[in-house]
Amino acid sequence: MKSSIKPHLFSIACLFVTFACGDSENPTDLQSPEISAISASSPIQPSVGQVFTPTMSSLPVSLKVSDPTGVKEILLDIHGGFDGHSHGRLNASFERLTVRKIFSATATDPSLKIAEGAREVIIDDLEVSWLGANSSVSSNVIAGPYHITISATDMLGNQTSFVDASNYHTTFYIKRPYAPVIAIQNIVGNTLSAKKGQPLNLSGTVGIGDHPLSSQLAFVWIRLASEDNLDEKDGKAEILISEHMWGKSNWRPLSGPSIASPDQLNLATSMSQNPIQIPSSAPQNLVLIIWAEDVTGNVSRLAFPVKVD
C-alpha cells in the first residue's frame, strides 16, 4: 500500500517536529547571571552613594550571584571616580584605592575561591581596607569618590554588562580627616529651605582642617540641581539650575575666580554679588551639591536636599 502523505508534506512535518522538539528538549540559555542582595532586608554592599566617614577604615562587600547553569566567575573592580576614569594629578603622599579581584573555582587565593558551577554564590565576608595590616594602599588613601563595578559570567559564557544594567555599578565616597571641611550653618534637619523667585540663603564655609596632612584649598564647586548625580556627569538624570566655581580643579577641566583665602572660603560672602537664584518655576524638591578639593587632590563632597516653598 502506498502512503497517502506526499513527500514534500512529510518533509515539512519532520522539520516542524525537529524544531519543536529541539527547542523544548535542548533550550539555549542566553541569560547572564543575576547580581542581587543577599536578602530583601539588606542592600548590596557597598550601597548606592554610600559614604564612609573619617573613622571608618574599610568597606564591606556583600552580594549574591545566581545562575541556573552555574556561576563561573565574578569580577570586583574598584577605582577612583575623581575625573571620569582619567588620570589627574596626585601628590606622592596619597594613593587611589584600586582593587581588582576575580572569584572563581581556579582562584589561588582561598578567599576568592568558589565552588565550580555553583548556581548561587554568596559573598559576605570580604572587607576592602585602606588602613591597617590588610590595607589595599601602601600610603594614605586619597579622599573622594570611587566607582565599584561587580560583573559575572556563567558556565556558558553569558556575561553581565552595562548595556542592560545587569552589572552592579555605583559610586561611593571615602571621607578622610585631612580632606577639606565643608560646614553649612543654616541647615535644619539636614534640609535647606528656599523660596521661589528668591536668592538661596547659604551660610557656611569650606576650609582646611587641622590634620597634619591637610593642605590649602584648590577648588570649590557648588551647584543646584534637580537630582543628585553621583558620578558628576552632565546630562545624567540631572537638570542643572545654577552653579558657582572658585579656583582650579586638580581633576576636571573646571575653574573659576581665584579663592580669596586658600585656608577658607566663606560661602555667604563669596556669593553675595552673584547668589544662586531659585527660579519661580522651580520644583518643590532640589538638591545642593558642594565639591571641594585641596591642592594635593583630596575631595570632600556634601549633598543635601533643598525644600522650595
C-alpha positions, 0 to 999 in steps of 0.5 A: 500500500502506498502512503497517502502523505506526499513527500514534500508534506512529510518533509515539512512535518519532520522539520516542524517536529525537529524544531519543536522538539529541539527547542523544548528538549535542548533550550539555549540559555542566553541569560547572564547571571543575576547580581542581587542582595543577599536578602530583601532586608539588606542592600548590596554592599557597598550601597548606592552613594554610600559614604564612609566617614573619617573613622571608618577604615574599610568597606564591606562587600556583600552580594549574591550571584545566581545562575541556573547553569552555574556561576563561573566567575565574578569580577570586583573592580574598584577605582577612583571616580575623581575625573571620569576614569582619567588620570589627574594629578596626585601628590606622592603622599596619597594613593587611589584605592584600586582593587581588582579581584576575580572569584572563581573555582581556579582562584589561588587565593582561598578567599576568592575561591568558589565552588565550580558551577555553583548556581548561587554564590554568596559573598559576605565576608570580604572587607576592602581596607585602606588602613591597617595590616590588610590595607589595599594602599601602601600610603594614605588613601586619597579622599573622594569618590570611587566607582565599584563595578561587580560583573559575572559570567556563567558556565556558558559564557553569558556575561553581565554588562552595562548595556542592560544594567545587569552589572552592579555599578555605583559610586561611593565616597571615602571621607578622610580627616585631612580632606577639606571641611565643608560646614553649612550653618543654616541647615535644619534637619539636614534640609535647606529651605528656599523660596521661589523667585528668591536668592538661596540663603547659604551660610557656611564655609569650606576650609582646611582642617587641622590634620597634619596632612591637610593642605590649602584649598584648590577648588570649590564647586557648588551647584543646584540641581534637580537630582543628585548625580553621583558620578558628576556627569552632565546630562545624567538624570540631572537638570542643572539650575545654577552653579558657582566655581572658585579656583582650579580643579586638580581633576576636571577641566573646571575653574573659576575666580581665584579663592580669596583665602586658600585656608577658607572660603566663606560661602555667604560672602563669596556669593553675595554679588552673584547668589544662586537664584531659585527660579519661580518655576522651580520644583518643590524638591532640589538638591545642593551639591558642594565639591571641594578639593585641596591642592594635593587632590583630596575631595570632600563632597556634601549633598543635601536636599533643598525644600522650595516653598 
